[in-house]
Amino acid sequence: MLTLIVRWVLMAIAVGATALFMPGMEIHQGLVGLLVVSAVLGLVNAIIRPIVMFLTCPLVILTLGLFAIVVNALMLWLTAWLLPNWLTIDGFWTTLAASMIISILSWFLNGLVYEKG
């Protein structure tokens, strides 16, 4: 349970930092909004993303994995669509850039907290 909470907080930090520095991405409702957005994004990534990755597997293989970046952007877009009063993102290119930044920050933060080995 503690691991889940730590991962949620790390995702919230990554989403919050991205929204802070990314023009065109805005989180409403303050800290509560940030926690809700990160929770929904985590659920979307845990439930819907594997299905989409399976369905687009030939395309991911054909593009040598680069289409996975588009899938990440679609998951962020879906989160914004599900929470229109909590998260707003302007356009596809902003969503794509924000999803890449969130992925990199989340990977980095998880690497700091969870050691391999």
C-alpha positions as CSV (number, residue, x, y, z in Angstrom):
1,M,0.0,0.0,0.0
2,L,2.9,2.3,0.8
3,T,4.4,1.7,-2.6
4,L,1.2,2.7,-4.3
5,I,1.0,5.9,-2.3
6,V,4.7,6.7,-3.1
7,R,4.2,6.1,-6.8
8,W,1.1,8.3,-6.7
9,V,3.0,11.1,-5.1
10,L,5.9,10.8,-7.6
11,M,3.4,10.9,-10.5
12,A,1.8,14.0,-8.9
13,I,5.2,15.7,-8.7
14,A,6.0,14.8,-12.3
15,V,2.5,16.1,-13.5
16,G,2.8,19.2,-11.4
17,A,6.2,20.1,-12.6
18,T,5.2,19.6,-16.2
19,A,2.1,21.8,-15.7
20,L,4.2,24.5,-14.0
21,F,6.7,24.8,-16.8
22,M,4.7,23.7,-19.9
23,P,2.7,26.5,-21.5
24,G,-0.7,25.2,-22.6
25,M,-1.1,22.7,-19.8
26,E,-3.0,23.8,-16.7
27,I,-4.2,22.0,-13.6
28,H,-7.2,23.5,-11.8
29,Q,-8.3,23.1,-8.2
30,G,-4.8,23.4,-6.7
31,L,-3.3,20.4,-4.9
32,V,-6.5,18.5,-4.8
33,G,-6.7,18.8,-8.6
34,L,-3.1,17.7,-9.0
35,L,-3.8,14.6,-6.9
36,V,-7.0,13.8,-8.7
37,V,-5.3,14.2,-12.1
38,S,-2.3,12.1,-11.2
39,A,-4.6,9.3,-9.8
40,V,-6.8,9.2,-12.9
41,L,-3.7,9.3,-15.1
42,G,-2.3,6.4,-13.2
43,L,-5.5,4.4,-13.5
44,V,-5.7,5.2,-17.3
45,N,-2.1,4.0,-17.7
46,A,-2.8,0.9,-15.6
47,I,-6.1,-0.1,-17.3
48,I,-6.4,1.3,-20.7
49,R,-2.8,1.7,-21.9
50,P,-2.1,-2.0,-22.0
51,I,-5.1,-2.6,-24.1
52,V,-4.2,0.2,-26.5
53,M,-0.6,-1.0,-26.7
54,F,-1.8,-4.6,-27.5
55,L,-4.1,-3.3,-30.2
56,T,-1.4,-1.1,-31.8
57,C,1.4,-3.6,-31.3
58,P,2.1,-4.0,-35.1
59,L,2.4,-0.2,-35.4
60,V,4.7,0.0,-32.4
61,I,6.9,-2.7,-33.9
62,L,6.8,-1.1,-37.3
63,T,7.9,2.3,-35.9
64,L,10.5,0.6,-33.6
65,G,8.7,1.7,-30.5
66,L,8.2,5.4,-31.4
67,F,4.4,5.0,-31.6
68,A,4.4,4.3,-27.8
69,I,5.1,8.0,-27.4
70,V,1.8,8.7,-29.2
71,V,0.0,6.2,-27.1
72,N,1.3,8.0,-23.9
73,A,0.0,11.3,-25.4
74,L,-3.4,9.6,-26.0
75,M,-3.5,8.5,-22.4
76,L,-2.8,12.0,-21.2
77,W,-5.4,13.4,-23.6
78,L,-7.9,10.8,-22.3
79,T,-7.2,12.0,-18.8
80,A,-7.8,15.6,-19.8
81,W,-11.0,14.5,-21.6
82,L,-12.3,12.7,-18.5
83,L,-11.4,15.6,-16.2
84,P,-12.3,18.8,-18.2
85,N,-12.7,20.9,-15.0
86,W,-9.4,19.6,-13.5
87,L,-6.9,19.5,-16.4
88,T,-6.8,21.5,-19.7
89,I,-4.2,21.0,-22.4
90,D,-4.0,23.0,-25.6
91,G,-3.7,20.9,-28.7
92,F,-2.0,17.7,-29.7
93,W,1.6,18.9,-29.8
94,T,1.3,20.3,-26.3
95,T,-0.1,16.9,-25.2
96,L,2.7,15.0,-26.9
97,A,5.4,17.2,-25.3
98,A,3.8,17.1,-21.9
99,S,3.4,13.3,-22.0
100,M,7.1,12.9,-22.9
101,I,8.1,15.3,-20.0
102,I,5.9,13.5,-17.6
103,S,7.3,10.1,-18.6
104,I,10.9,11.3,-18.3
105,L,10.3,12.9,-14.9
106,S,8.3,9.9,-13.6
107,W,11.1,7.5,-14.8
108,F,13.8,9.7,-13.1
109,L,11.9,10.1,-9.8
110,N,11.1,6.4,-9.6
111,G,14.7,5.7,-10.3
112,L,15.7,7.9,-7.4
113,V,13.3,6.2,-5.0
114,Y,13.4,2.6,-6.1
115,E,16.9,1.1,-6.6
116,K,17.4,-1.9,-8.9
117,G,19.0,-5.0,-7.2
